[in-house]
Amino acid sequence: MTHILVAGGGIGGLAVALGQARNGNRVTVLESRPEFGEIGAGIQLAPNAFHALDVLGVRERVAARADFIDELRFMDGTTGRRITAMPLTGGYRARFGNPYAVVHRADLHRALLDGCADAGVELLGGHRVTGYTQRAGRATALTAAGDRFTADVLIGADGLRSAVREQLVGDGPPRISGHTIYRAVIPMSEVPERLRTRAVTLWAGPGWHFVHYPIGGGDHLNLAATRDDGAREEITGAPAGREEVLAEFARLADGARRLLELGRDWRIWVLCDRDPVDTWVDGRVALTGDAAHPMLQYAAQGACMALEDAVALATLLRCDPADMPQRLEKYNAVRRERTARTTHTARWMGSELYHPAGARAAERDALLAGHSAEDLHDVVAWLHGTTDFIGT
Ligand code: FAD
């Protein structure tokens, strides 16, 4: 039986594992943390992600805990003026064949984990992969404890600071964007009725923006406030005080400010990505998700791309083990352009859409306000509307 090894048990790794197990392969996931899990924050899933979840057989599990929202609202963060809103019901769903939703990361991860468990995936926590070797048509993952796991293929799904990538691509640490994000989740019961919406709302200000949306079946509100503060050091999940957050976003308009004030247990991340590279494949070893193409979150597509990768791998690796190196080359070729375009789009959205000041912000507002719902749908069609992840 073909054996697939996956390094990393995040959303990307579990999606790959599930796709491969559903192909009838033996699958082993090596996760560095003792337990498999995800941090408590929200994630947006566009129709392309739902298509992937469908193919992976876990759409219903995810949908059961998802919030299917009505619109993406774009607000002026300082005046509180509504600039535009992209409807996500009716014509949007009909055109793209799937809904747009927000979910708790833990719910998405749990759905994939349960799917993997049901499909017989071997899930091994506490194994930090440090590199790999290849010999005689087999790939071996090496771990920090000195263990060796050998299979037909190794997929590196070990995230932004991937050890598999370090050996395969060798492009050093990720690019620090200079943007800091403050994240918190609050119970919806604490949110005043008038501020509860079935929307992802983005408040754009000069050099900063604030996003909020419901998660956990509407039980909680996810808050994420980002500042272009020129941060130069990596921070991942450090605690931040409420007063610090309020001071950083002092100019936020009233309703949004009220939500920010409700936040507690804030945590900070300094956002990173990488320049796209041409090659993520070395013989029987390939990268996926953030290990392959980490992007800023401004297009809300990093996890969606990881789910697409998993579907592409599931389709392409339905073959004789001897053919797998060529199939992995094809995977690389078909995923490269789309993921690179998304990476560049996310950077562009941060600098040109979310953070402009003065005249540039006024130009943006005029441009956006002039778009009809259909125009807005045209803009996202290449991203949200794709269902063919291998370009057949
Ligand atoms: P990760 O989630 O990083 O998982 C990697 C896994 O590998 C982890 O479990 C880790 O413990 C493990 N690991 C690490 N190193 C090793 C090792 N050496 N050996 C073994 N295991 C290892 N995407 C969207 O689609 N929509 C959104 O709305 C969205 N919002 C975002 C908001 C923010 C603030 C951020 C930062 C990102 C957002 N993203 C979003 C992007 C999304 O979170 C990532 O693209 C996605 O989680 C990547 O999944 P992954 O499995 O590839 O990597």
Residues whose N, C-alpha, C, O or C-beta is under 5 A from the ligand:
A	BS01	FAD	A7 G8 G9 G10 I11 G12 G13 L30 E31 S32 R33 G42 I43 Q44 H127 R128 V129 A157 D158 G159 L160 A163 T288 G289 D290 A291 Q297 A300 Q301 G302 A303 C304 A306
